[in-house]
Amino acid sequence: MRRILFRGKRKSDGQWVIGDLSRYTILGKVNICKIEDNLSTTVHEIDPRTIGQLMEIRDKNGKDIYEGDIVRLPKCENDIAVFCKKGCNYFLKGKRSRYELGSCDSECFEVIGNIYDNPDLVEDNA
């Protein structure tokens, strides 16, 4: 079964939270609901600019990849940021070109950061 998870930075302390996305339209807040070990649910208010969905692929070390993660490809000299558009997975190299992700590529690359905590990695390659 497909895992549908989201990641975002908690507004209160900037820590990453992974769980189900919940949007309270009346209050204008975006939240991630995290199911804890004891099956209780904790709701965390999230900075909406940092939300990324699980990409359903893992890097060569088995780490989940989310929208906004930055990966290093051994075939390329530059780091590449991951994002999702219209249901297709793409890499965004710098800000100019796109590279479509192939099914076997994930065995070759490694997550080295994300565009929120490490914007300098993307700016260096723009």
Disulfide bonds with the S-S distance in Angstrom:
none
